[in-house]
């Protein structure tokens, strides 16, 4: 049997029960980057639970039909999710065996196909990974409860979709892929970090794993861009520094997840500072200087009220539970 498909153990009742529980974590990831109709979702769920090929290929075609109709399809692996959008990403996500060896096997099998198919599949896989990671940085995130970002597969997906393993095999054109990626995510990174710390009810389980995975993705490509554009207004950059300094100097008032993000943010800025435009580094330097003098702390108290006023306008926030600065009235940590 194909090495990939041998990962399913349908004869083991305990394995089947554990697999059903795992689907609850995987399903939101499957849905988040591309709307799927009921039929396709049912195919993906069935494949995840059983590894069954006969009913989970494009339009429900069987193995025999696919092998007879398409001369490029020569193995059972080739039939797995054939025709499904984001095939490579899904094969990695769905695999019952989550190891570097299995991911490498998936890559090797896909590379046996025509070169243009391989390039297209790999590019899609990288894009889908980014979309999945990025969903954990939106203002609507607190509505999603008890999820593991990327179903707990962040490290392997990161390594094989943004690490050296694939970069050594195929180089993407800077102007079409890396540069756009770097500039887009860097432009939003400060806002994402700011929102994460200011959020009234972040969950370490839900936020930090996804945030740290996303941060590593950004950092891995910083050096590939000639220029990093920052589109945020100057005030937003200043507020980010104020916010982080406030958290780090008053840890007893903040949740551990916010402290961790503030620490990561600080280290990340130090790592990329030489790649930032002078305008941005000047803003950061002034913000730190103003904070140390006390002027920044006074400004932050005013800004924080404005930030909380914005947050409290969200329907899912009960602003009666917080003061004008967003601090819980019941005495809980911010």
C-alpha positions as CSV (number, residue, x, y, z in Angstrom):
1,X,0.0,0.0,0.0
2,X,1.1,3.6,-0.6
3,X,3.1,4.9,2.3
4,X,0.8,7.9,2.8
5,X,-2.4,5.9,2.7
6,X,-0.9,3.4,5.1
7,X,-1.3,6.0,7.9
8,X,-5.0,5.2,8.3
9,X,-5.9,2.4,10.8
10,X,-9.6,2.0,10.4
11,X,-9.6,-1.4,12.0
12,X,-8.6,0.2,15.3
13,X,-11.6,1.6,17.2
14,X,-9.6,3.8,19.5
15,X,-7.8,5.3,16.5
16,X,-11.1,6.0,14.8
17,X,-12.5,7.8,17.8
18,X,-9.3,9.9,18.2
19,X,-9.5,10.8,14.5
20,X,-13.1,12.0,14.8
21,X,-12.1,14.3,17.7
22,X,-9.1,15.6,15.6
23,X,-11.4,16.5,12.7
24,X,-13.0,19.2,14.9
25,X,-9.7,21.0,14.9
26,X,-8.9,20.4,11.3
27,X,-12.3,21.3,9.8
28,X,-12.0,25.1,10.6
29,X,-8.6,25.1,8.9
30,X,-10.0,23.4,5.8
31,X,-12.8,25.9,5.6
32,X,-10.9,29.1,6.4
33,X,-9.0,29.8,3.2
34,X,-11.6,28.9,0.6
35,X,-15.3,28.4,0.8
36,X,-16.2,24.8,0.0
37,X,-19.6,23.4,-0.9
38,X,-21.2,20.6,1.1
39,X,-20.2,18.0,-1.3
40,X,-16.5,18.8,-1.3
41,X,-16.4,19.2,2.4
42,X,-18.1,15.8,2.8
43,X,-15.4,14.3,0.6
44,X,-12.6,15.9,2.6
45,X,-14.1,14.8,5.9
46,X,-14.6,11.2,4.6
47,X,-11.0,11.1,3.4
48,X,-9.7,12.5,6.7
49,X,-11.6,9.9,8.7
50,X,-11.1,6.8,6.5
51,X,-8.5,7.5,3.8
52,X,-11.0,6.2,1.3
53,X,-10.1,7.1,-2.2
54,X,-13.2,5.7,-4.1
55,X,-15.5,8.5,-3.0
56,X,-13.2,11.4,-2.2
57,X,-11.8,12.4,-5.6
58,X,-12.9,15.2,-7.8
59,X,-16.6,14.5,-8.7
60,X,-16.4,11.3,-6.8
61,X,-14.4,9.4,-9.5
62,X,-13.0,6.0,-8.5
63,X,-9.3,5.0,-8.6
64,X,-9.9,2.9,-11.6
65,X,-11.5,5.7,-13.6
66,X,-8.8,8.2,-12.7
67,X,-6.0,5.8,-13.7
68,X,-7.7,4.9,-17.0
69,X,-8.7,8.5,-17.9
70,X,-5.6,10.4,-17.0
71,X,-2.2,9.1,-18.1
72,X,-0.4,11.3,-15.5
73,X,-2.1,9.4,-12.6
74,X,-0.2,6.2,-12.0
75,X,-0.5,5.5,-8.3
76,X,-3.0,5.5,-5.4
77,X,-1.3,8.5,-4.0
78,X,-2.0,10.4,-7.2
79,X,-5.7,9.7,-6.7
80,X,-5.7,11.2,-3.2
81,X,-7.6,14.5,-3.4
82,X,-7.0,14.8,-7.1
83,X,-8.7,17.9,-8.5
84,X,-9.3,19.4,-5.0
85,X,-8.2,23.0,-4.5
86,X,-5.1,23.3,-2.4
87,X,-4.2,19.6,-2.7
88,X,-0.7,19.7,-1.4
89,X,-1.6,21.8,1.6
90,X,-4.6,19.5,2.4
91,X,-2.5,16.4,2.0
92,X,-0.1,17.7,4.6
93,X,-2.9,18.9,6.9
94,X,-4.9,15.7,6.7
95,X,-2.1,13.2,7.0
96,X,-2.5,10.9,10.0
97,X,1.3,10.8,10.2
98,X,2.5,14.2,11.1
99,X,6.3,13.9,10.6
100,X,9.0,15.5,8.5
101,X,9.5,12.3,6.7
102,X,5.8,12.1,5.7
103,X,5.8,15.7,4.5
104,X,8.9,15.0,2.5
105,X,7.2,12.0,1.0
106,X,4.2,14.1,0.0
107,X,6.5,16.6,-1.7
108,X,8.5,13.9,-3.5
109,X,5.3,12.3,-4.9
110,X,3.9,15.5,-6.1
111,X,7.1,16.5,-7.8
112,X,6.9,13.4,-9.9
113,X,4.1,15.1,-11.8
114,X,4.8,17.6,-14.6
115,X,6.9,20.6,-13.6
116,X,4.2,23.2,-14.2
117,X,1.8,21.2,-12.0
118,X,4.3,21.0,-9.2
119,X,5.0,24.7,-9.3
120,X,1.3,25.6,-9.3
121,X,0.6,23.2,-6.4
122,X,3.4,24.4,-4.3
123,X,2.6,28.1,-4.8
124,X,-1.0,27.4,-3.8
125,X,0.1,25.5,-0.7
126,X,2.2,28.4,0.5
127,X,-0.6,30.9,-0.1
128,X,-3.1,28.7,1.8
129,X,-0.8,28.4,4.7
130,X,-0.5,32.2,4.9
131,X,-4.2,32.6,4.7
132,X,-4.8,30.1,7.5
133,X,-2.1,31.7,9.7
134,X,-3.4,35.2,8.9
135,X,-6.9,34.5,10.0
136,X,-5.8,34.5,13.6
137,X,-5.0,38.2,13.5
138,X,-8.3,39.7,12.7
139,X,-10.7,41.7,14.9
140,X,-13.3,38.9,14.7
141,X,-10.9,36.2,16.1
142,X,-12.3,36.3,19.7
143,X,-15.6,34.9,18.4
144,X,-13.9,31.6,17.6
145,X,-13.6,29.5,20.7
146,X,-11.2,26.7,21.8
147,X,-9.3,26.2,18.5
148,X,-5.7,25.3,17.9
149,X,-4.3,27.5,15.1
150,X,-3.7,25.3,12.1
151,X,-4.8,22.3,14.1
152,X,-1.5,22.1,16.0
153,X,0.5,21.5,12.8
154,X,2.1,25.0,12.6
155,X,5.7,24.0,12.9
156,X,5.7,21.3,10.2
157,X,3.6,23.4,7.8
158,X,5.9,26.3,8.4
159,X,9.1,24.4,7.9
160,X,8.0,22.8,4.6
161,X,6.0,25.6,3.2
162,X,8.3,28.5,4.3
163,X,11.5,26.8,5.3
164,X,14.7,25.6,3.7
165,X,13.2,22.2,2.6
166,X,11.3,23.8,-0.2
167,X,13.4,26.8,-0.8
168,X,16.3,24.5,-1.8
169,X,14.0,22.8,-4.3
170,X,12.3,25.8,-6.0
171,X,12.9,29.5,-6.0
172,X,10.0,31.9,-6.3
173,X,10.4,35.1,-8.3
174,X,11.0,37.9,-5.8
175,X,8.9,40.4,-7.7
176,X,5.9,38.0,-7.9
177,X,6.0,36.3,-4.6
178,X,8.5,37.1,-1.8
179,X,8.6,40.8,-2.1
180,X,4.8,41.2,-2.2
181,X,4.5,38.7,0.7
182,X,7.0,40.6,2.9
183,X,5.7,44.0,2.2
184,X,2.0,43.0,2.7
185,X,2.5,41.2,6.0
186,X,5.0,43.7,7.5
187,X,2.6,46.5,6.7
188,X,0.0,44.8,8.8
189,X,2.2,43.2,11.4
190,X,2.3,46.2,13.8
191,X,-1.4,46.5,13.7
192,X,-2.0,42.8,14.3
193,X,0.4,42.9,17.3
194,X,-1.3,46.0,18.7
195,X,-4.8,44.5,18.3
196,X,-3.6,41.3,19.9
197,X,-2.4,43.0,23.1
198,X,-5.4,45.4,23.3
199,X,-8.0,42.7,22.8
200,X,-10.1,42.3,26.0
201,X,-10.2,38.5,26.1
202,X,-7.3,36.8,24.3
203,X,-6.7,33.1,24.8
204,X,-3.1,31.7,24.9
205,X,-4.4,28.5,23.3
206,X,-6.0,30.4,20.5
207,X,-3.7,33.3,19.9
208,X,-0.1,32.6,20.8
209,X,0.5,29.5,18.7
210,X,-0.9,31.1,15.6
211,X,0.8,34.4,16.3
212,X,4.2,32.9,16.8
213,X,3.9,30.7,13.7
214,X,2.9,33.8,11.7
215,X,5.7,35.8,13.1
216,X,8.3,33.1,12.1
217,X,6.9,33.2,8.6
218,X,7.4,36.9,8.3
219,X,10.9,36.8,9.8
220,X,12.0,34.1,7.4
221,X,11.6,36.4,4.4
222,X,12.5,39.8,5.7
223,X,16.0,39.5,4.1
224,X,14.5,38.7,0.7
225,X,13.0,42.1,0.3
226,X,15.0,45.1,-0.9
227,X,12.6,47.6,0.8
228,X,10.0,47.1,3.5
229,X,7.2,49.6,3.1
230,X,5.2,50.5,6.2
231,X,1.8,51.9,5.4
232,X,0.6,52.5,9.0
233,X,0.1,56.1,10.1
234,X,2.9,57.4,12.2
235,X,0.6,57.6,15.2
236,X,-0.1,53.9,14.9
237,X,3.6,53.1,15.1
238,X,4.1,55.3,18.1
239,X,1.0,53.7,19.8
240,X,2.5,50.3,19.2
241,X,5.6,51.1,21.1
242,X,3.7,52.8,23.9
243,X,1.4,49.8,24.2
244,X,4.3,47.3,24.4
245,X,6.2,49.4,26.9
246,X,3.1,49.7,29.1
247,X,2.6,45.9,29.1
248,X,6.3,45.1,29.8
249,X,6.6,47.6,32.7
250,X,3.3,46.6,34.3
251,X,3.2,42.8,33.9
252,X,1.2,42.3,37.1
253,X,-1.8,43.9,35.3
254,X,-1.7,41.9,32.1
255,X,-2.5,38.4,31.0
256,X,0.5,36.2,30.3
257,X,-0.4,36.0,26.6
258,X,-0.2,39.8,26.2
259,X,3.2,39.8,28.0
260,X,4.5,37.1,25.6
261,X,3.3,39.0,22.5
262,X,4.9,42.2,23.8
263,X,8.2,40.4,24.4
264,X,8.1,38.8,20.9
265,X,7.2,42.1,19.3
266,X,10.2,43.8,21.0
267,X,12.6,41.1,19.9
268,X,11.1,41.0,16.4
269,X,11.6,44.8,15.9
270,X,15.2,44.5,17.1
271,X,15.8,41.8,14.5
272,X,14.4,43.7,11.5
273,X,15.3,47.3,12.4
274,X,18.1,47.4,9.9
275,X,15.6,46.5,7.1
276,X,13.1,49.3,8.1
277,X,13.0,52.7,6.4
278,X,14.7,55.5,8.3
279,X,11.3,57.2,8.8
280,X,10.1,54.2,10.8
281,X,13.2,53.8,12.9
282,X,13.0,57.5,13.7
283,X,9.5,57.2,14.9
284,X,10.4,54.2,17.1
285,X,13.3,56.0,18.6
286,X,11.2,59.1,19.4
287,X,8.5,56.9,20.9
288,X,10.9,55.2,23.3
289,X,12.5,58.5,24.2
290,X,9.1,60.2,24.9
291,X,8.1,57.2,27.0
292,X,11.2,57.3,29.1
293,X,10.7,61.0,29.7
294,X,7.1,60.5,30.9
295,X,5.5,62.4,28.1
296,X,4.8,59.1,26.2
297,X,3.0,57.6,29.2
298,X,0.7,60.6,29.4
299,X,0.0,60.4,25.7
300,X,-0.7,56.7,26.0
301,X,-3.4,57.2,28.6
302,X,-5.3,59.3,26.1
303,X,-4.7,57.0,23.2
304,X,-5.7,54.0,25.3
305,X,-9.1,55.5,25.9
306,X,-9.5,56.0,22.2
307,X,-8.4,52.4,21.4
308,X,-10.8,51.0,24.0
309,X,-13.7,53.1,22.6
310,X,-13.0,51.5,19.2
311,X,-12.8,48.0,20.7
312,X,-16.0,48.4,22.8
313,X,-18.0,49.2,19.6
314,X,-17.7,45.5,18.6
315,X,-21.0,43.7,19.2
316,X,-19.3,40.8,21.0
317,X,-17.8,43.0,23.7
318,X,-19.9,43.9,26.7
319,X,-18.4,47.3,27.5
320,X,-20.2,47.4,30.8
321,X,-17.6,44.9,32.1
322,X,-14.7,47.2,31.5
323,X,-13.6,50.7,32.5
324,X,-12.7,53.5,30.1
325,X,-9.2,52.0,29.6
326,X,-10.5,48.5,28.8
327,X,-9.5,47.1,32.3
328,X,-12.0,44.5,33.6
329,X,-14.1,46.0,36.4
330,X,-14.2,42.7,38.3
331,X,-10.4,42.9,39.0
332,X,-9.2,40.4,36.4
333,X,-6.0,41.0,34.5
334,X,-6.3,43.0,31.3
